């Protein structure tokens, strides 16, 4: 009987404790106790540091690919939550493997054809999924409470002009100002607030001066300038929930379905949670720039409104 092993741990701490190797040793001992079972070295599939809440894991993908080629007959896993924490994901993987003629064996919790045993396994999976959801929700609400109290930064990466403290990266009181980048930000706000300059012109000026972009590239874009000028952090308010991802509503091409991919949308300021940080510009200057951006955007929309070619052809046809 050709056997494959699947082992997984989800954190670096677990990896350091060598629980992966413990799982491999346990599974190899289980296989050795069954006469005629053999495991090839290439059929030990590992996922080190991957969450069981996701299906896109390299080790699991390799296991499924080998199963599709009928490379083994049995997959041995320590417990169902090592295969997947989500009960639905467990069922998806197990049904796929069974269609390939591959049996799944959990050495800690053997699965039999007895409907009572299957029901117990399903209940255990549902309970594990419930506990995972409950923990995630508690962590989310805890983060929100810390954000509202000003104890937690909403940033995982500091905006252009700021630096995070290396030892306290999420501490608002430890945020540092990047003096060089801060001057660039202040120049942009001052120039746009004064009027008579476009985002494209500002981008061209920074590019010609050789100022690196926030990502270190040599060429600035007008969208990058707009993102800087609309970030409330520069007036001293680091905002959580300002931009949120939503499923895309349009097709990227006629051959793709609606909703494939994600898009980013700006949410109203009343829905934000703001945390105080060092301001680089005054609130008055920030609001003036916001008004100019909105006015210029409305003017740009009006200037692009013109008769279509179809309308022109229709008028020409009527005259004829």
C-alpha positions, 0 to 999 in steps of 0.5 A: 500500500503506497502511503503519503504523509501530510503535516502542518504547523501554522506559526514560527513558534511551533516550527521552532518547537519542531512539532513538524518533525514530531508529526512526521515521527508519529505518522511514520510509526503509525505506517510502520505498524501496518504491514505492507504500508510504505512511504516514499520520501517524495510523498511526505508533504509539509506546510511549515507556517501556513494557516489551516484556515486557507486552502492555498498551501504549497504542501497541500497543493502538491499532495492534491496534484500527486493524488490526481496522478494516482501516486499513492493510495492512502494519506495519513494525517495526525488529526482533521484540523491539521488537514484544514481547520474549516469543516467545509474545507475538510470535506472539500479535500476529503471528497476530492481525494476519495474521488481519486481513489485515495483514502484519508486516515487520521491516526489520532482520530481514526475515521471509519464507515460507521455513520456515528463515527462520521457524525462525531468527526463532522461535529468536531470539525464544526466545533473547531471552526466555531472556536476559530471564528470566535477567537478571530472575532474577539481579536478583531474587537480587541484591536478596535478597542485599542484603536479607539483608545489610541493605544494601537496604530492602524499601520502595518507599514508607515506612510511616506514621511513617517518611520515606525519604531523598530521595537514598538511598531504599533505604538502611536507614541513611538511614531517618528518623522522622516525629516527628508520625506516630510519636507517633500510632503510639506512642499507638495501640500504648499504647492497645491494649496497655492493653486496653479499647479496640477498633480501631473506637474508636481509628479514631473517636478519630483521626477526631474529632481531625482526624488525617489517615490515612496516605493523607491522608484524614480518616476512619480505618478499623479495617483501617488501624489493624490494618495499623499494629499488625501491621507489624513495622517499628514494632519495628525490623524492616522485613520483605520477603515479609511480604505477597504477592499470589496469584491470587484463589480466590473469585468476586467475583460469580457471573458472574465466573470463579474466580481473576479478580484477586489477593488479598494473603496474610500469610506466616509470619515464618520466611519473611521477610527482615528489615532493621533500621530505627529502632523506634517501640515496644518488641518486648515492647509489639508482641508484647503487641498481637499477642496481644491482636489474635489473642485479640480476633479469636478472640472475635469469631469465636465471638460471630458463631456463632449458629443460622441461620434454616434451623435455627430453621425446621427445629426449628419444623417438627419441633415442629409 
